[in-house]
Amino acid sequence: MYNFLSQVQISPDGKKVAYVATTPDLAKNGYNANLYRIDAESGENACLTNSGRVKGFCWQGAETLLYTVPVEADDAFPDGQTVLYRQNAGSAAEEVCRGEGSLSLEGVLTDGSIVFSRVDNLTTEAALEGLAGHERLVARLAEKERNEVCTVFDEYPFWFNGKGVINKTRAHAMMARYATDAQIDAARIALHSALGRQKTQAHPPAALPRDGSVRRGHEDCLCGLHGGAD
């Protein structure tokens, strides 16, 4: 078993370096992947995560890192999930949004939109068509086991230099727009005002909720993640 680093990226201001370090875990007979950041001036090499499941990351400005962590499939999300986290220097990571399936983080646009990609296997998707919940989960696990045993090459090209086997796979792009607390509050106030004008003054707008349904960035990101086009 080996220790190795990957995805080395320099911050936009050139003062920091971030990378993923993958280390062996004998207890689970596998590997842990965590995100690290090096300060070029002080030489500090800080480990930013401890889940061991970091899939990818990118810089968002000189002090902020975005990274993704996969979540195992279950009956509620039989295709699994990918969670996007944001971590500013000196602060704890915060969850930005979630998307269904195994998503890869590609980068951030100048307007703050976050770009993801996902690769689907056409054979697997055909086998899962029409299934949901536990039935879909069981079928997906069976397909995964079958694909680990053998691959049927029925499409050309079936292999691509540097990417390996691509038989029956298709890549999709999707985008998430991040909304701040202030933006969410402003949108709600505008909505309440519009509704209030349609009602009598005896029914003033209710107070803005602060529960799990209004987590910063959650609503807008989900729309972007689930609304992506091929």
N, C-alpha and C positions, 0 to 999 in steps of 0.2 A: 504494500500500500504506500502511496506517495502523498507528499504535501506539494501543492502547486498553486500559483496565482494566475488570475486571468482578468480580462476586461479592464485593463489599466487605462484610466482616463485622467487627464490633467484638467484642473478647474479653469474656468474662463479667464481668471486673472493670473493664471500661471503660478499661484502660490501654494497649491495643494495638489495631492495626487490621491485618487481613490482606486481601489481594486477589490476583487473578490478573492479571498483565500480559501482554498478547499483542503480540508485536513481529514485524515482517516478516523473513523469511529468504529473501533473493534467491537463494541457492545452491540451495535446494530448491523455490523458487517457491511458498512457503507461509508459514506463521506458526509461531512458537514461543510456548508458553504456560507461564509459570513463576510460582511462588508467592512473594509478598513479604510481609514483616511490618514494620510501622512501630511504633516505641516512642513513645508520646505524650509522655513526659517528656524523653527525650534527643533525639528527632527522628530517630533512626537508622532508615534504610529499608534493610532487609536482604533480599537475594534468597536464598531457602531452597532452591531447586532449580535444576538446570541441564539437565534432560532435554528441556525444551521441550514436554512432553507432558502437563502437568497438566490433568486434566479437571474436577475439583471438589474442594472441601475443606470442612471445618467445624472449629470449636473443640471441644476436649474439655478443659474446665477453662480456667484463666486462662493457662497456659503451654504447652499442648500443642495441636498441629494435626494433624489427619488429612487426608490427601489421596490421590486416586486417579490412577493412570497406566495408560492402556491398553497392551496388548501385542498386536502384530500376530498374526493367525491363521497357523497352520502345520498340518502334517499331524497333529501330536499334539493340537492344540487348534484345530480348524477354525473354531470360532466366536469365536476370540480369547480373551483374558483381560483382567481388570482387577485390578491390584495395589493394595492398600491399604497406605499407609505412615503411620507415626506419627513425629512429630518434636517433641521437647521442647526448650525454650529452651536454647541452648548445647550441644546434642549433635547427633550425626549421626542421620539418619533411619533407622528400622528397618522392615523389612517385617512387616506384621501378618498378612495372609492374602491369598489369591487367589480369584477366582471366575471362572467361565466366562462369556463374553459381554461385552457392553458395559454395565457397571453404573454407575449414578449414585449418589453418596453423598448421603443425605438428612439424616443427623444422628445424634446419640447420645442414647439414653434414660438416665434417671436411674440405672438398674442397670448401665450401661456397655455395653449391647447397641448394636450399630451397625446402622443401617437403610440398606438399599440399595433401589433400584428398577431395573427393566429394561423396555425397550419392545421387543416383538417384532412383526414383520410377519407376519400370518397367511399371506399369499401366499408369502412366502419360506420360512416354516417348512414349508408344505405341499410345496414343491418339494424341500426337503432331507430330508423324512421317510424314515427307513430308511437314510440314507447315513451313512458314518463315514470318518474319516481323510482321505486325500488326495482321495478321490472327493467327500466333502462339502465340502472346501475349494474344489475346482474349481467345484462347483455354486454355492457361495455367492458366489464372485467373479463368476460369470456372471450371477447374480441381481442383484448390485450394479450391474453394468454395464447390465443391462436397465432397472433402476429409474432410473438416471441419464438414460436416453434418454427415457422416457415413464412416466406414471402412469395407470393405468386406474381411474377412479372408479366403483366398483361397490357402494359402501356409503355410507349417509347417517347422520350428517353426515360429509362427506369433508374438511372444513376446520374449524379451531377458532381463534377469535380469540386471537392471541398465541402459538399453538403451531404454526400452519401446517397442512400436510397431515397428517391423521391417518387417512386411508383404510386400512382393514385392519390397524390397529395396536392392540395391547393392552398395558397396563402391568401389571407384576407387582411386588409388594413382597417383600422377604426380609430376614432379620435374622441378624447374626453376633454371637456372644458371645465376648468376648476372655478368654482364660485366661492368667494369669501363670505364670512359672516355678514359683513356690511352689505354686500350685494344681495344676499338672501333676504336680509331684513328690509332693504329698500324695495325689493320686489313684492314682499308680503304687504308692506305698508301701502304700496300703490294698488295692490289687489283689493285690500280691505277698503281703501278709499273709494275705489270704483264700485264695489258692492254696496258701500254705505250710501252712495248717491242714489242708488236704486231702492233704498229702503227708507222708512221713516226715521226721524231723529230718535225715536224711542228705542231703537235697536242699534246701539253703537258697536263698532267692530270689536271682536274679542282680542285679548292680549296675545301677542305672538308666542307660539309654543316653543319650548326648548327641550325636546325629547329626542329619541333616537331617529325620528323621521326627518330631523332638520340638521343632521350633522353637517359640518362645513364641507362643501363640495360634493356631498353624497348624491343629492337629487340630480344635479346637472351632469355629474360624471356618469351616473347610470344611464341617463338618456343618451349620452355620447357613446358609451360602450355597447349598448344594445342596439343602437341605431346605425352602426357602421355598415358601409356598403362594401361589396367585393372590390 
